[in-house]
């Protein structure tokens, strides 16, 4: 019985973490993110639209791919980052910046 309760609590915690992630870094099409990022940061040199790489799976991110853009401006395929985040990695794989602000982090 305690094992079932623990499993339910872990699942609830996982859902809460993903909910916070969706609020902080919602998934969006890469092409949309890229255009908006160029508008927000015209003075910062950008990598080519065709050469963005998801550092988790090491595959090129294409315009139609769903991405999560973190506050540090590193981007990842949504599915890749979600798997990373579900492993209780609360930081960016590249720069180790926090993904969810500290006050909102869920400890286990």
C-alpha positions as CSV (number, residue, x, y, z in Angstrom):
1,X,0.0,0.0,0.0
2,X,2.8,2.5,0.8
3,X,4.4,1.6,-2.5
4,X,1.3,2.6,-4.4
5,X,1.0,5.8,-2.4
6,X,4.7,6.6,-3.1
7,X,4.1,6.0,-6.8
8,X,1.1,8.2,-6.9
9,X,3.0,11.0,-5.0
10,X,5.9,10.7,-7.4
11,X,3.5,10.9,-10.4
12,X,1.8,14.0,-8.8
13,X,5.2,15.6,-8.3
14,X,6.2,14.9,-11.9
15,X,3.0,16.5,-13.1
16,X,3.6,19.6,-11.0
17,X,7.1,19.8,-12.3
18,X,6.0,19.6,-15.9
19,X,3.2,22.2,-15.2
20,X,5.8,24.6,-13.9
21,X,8.1,23.9,-16.8
22,X,5.2,24.6,-19.2
23,X,4.7,28.0,-17.5
24,X,8.4,28.9,-17.5
25,X,9.4,27.5,-21.0
26,X,6.3,26.6,-23.0
27,X,6.8,24.4,-26.1
28,X,6.5,26.3,-29.4
29,X,7.5,25.7,-33.0
30,X,11.2,26.5,-33.6
31,X,10.4,28.8,-36.6
32,X,8.2,31.0,-34.4
33,X,10.7,31.1,-31.5
34,X,13.5,32.0,-33.9
35,X,11.6,34.9,-35.4
36,X,10.6,36.3,-32.0
37,X,14.1,35.8,-30.6
38,X,15.6,37.8,-33.5
39,X,13.1,40.6,-32.7
40,X,13.9,40.6,-29.0
41,X,17.7,40.4,-29.5
42,X,18.6,42.0,-32.8
43,X,22.0,43.1,-31.4
44,X,23.1,39.6,-30.4
45,X,24.5,37.5,-33.3
46,X,22.4,34.4,-33.9
47,X,23.4,31.0,-35.3
48,X,22.0,30.3,-38.7
49,X,18.3,29.1,-38.8
50,X,19.5,25.9,-40.5
51,X,22.2,25.0,-38.0
52,X,20.5,24.9,-34.6
53,X,21.4,21.7,-32.8
54,X,19.6,20.0,-29.9
55,X,22.6,19.2,-27.6
56,X,20.6,16.4,-26.0
57,X,20.0,14.2,-29.0
58,X,22.6,15.9,-31.3
59,X,20.2,16.4,-34.1
60,X,19.4,19.5,-36.1
61,X,16.3,21.4,-35.0
62,X,14.1,22.2,-38.0
63,X,11.5,24.9,-38.4
64,X,8.6,22.7,-37.7
65,X,10.1,21.0,-34.6
66,X,8.6,21.8,-31.2
67,X,11.2,23.4,-28.9
68,X,11.6,24.6,-25.4
69,X,13.6,27.8,-25.1
70,X,15.0,28.4,-21.7
71,X,15.6,31.9,-20.2
72,X,19.3,31.5,-21.0
73,X,18.3,31.3,-24.7
74,X,19.4,27.6,-25.1
75,X,16.9,25.6,-27.0
76,X,16.1,21.9,-27.2
77,X,13.6,19.6,-28.8
78,X,10.6,19.6,-26.4
79,X,10.6,15.8,-26.1
80,X,14.4,15.7,-25.5
81,X,14.2,18.4,-22.8
82,X,11.1,16.9,-21.1
83,X,12.9,13.6,-20.7
84,X,16.0,15.4,-19.3
85,X,13.8,17.4,-16.9
86,X,11.8,14.4,-15.8
87,X,15.1,12.9,-14.5
88,X,15.1,15.7,-11.9
89,X,17.6,17.9,-13.8
90,X,16.4,21.4,-12.9
91,X,19.2,23.1,-14.9
92,X,20.1,23.8,-18.5
93,X,22.4,21.0,-19.9
94,X,24.7,23.6,-21.5
95,X,25.1,26.5,-19.0
96,X,23.6,24.9,-15.9
97,X,21.3,27.8,-15.3
98,X,18.1,27.0,-13.4
99,X,15.1,26.1,-15.6
100,X,12.4,26.8,-13.0
101,X,13.0,29.7,-10.7
102,X,14.3,28.5,-7.3
103,X,11.1,29.6,-5.4
104,X,9.1,27.4,-7.8
105,X,11.4,24.3,-7.7
106,X,9.9,21.1,-6.4
107,X,12.1,19.1,-4.1
108,X,11.7,15.4,-3.7
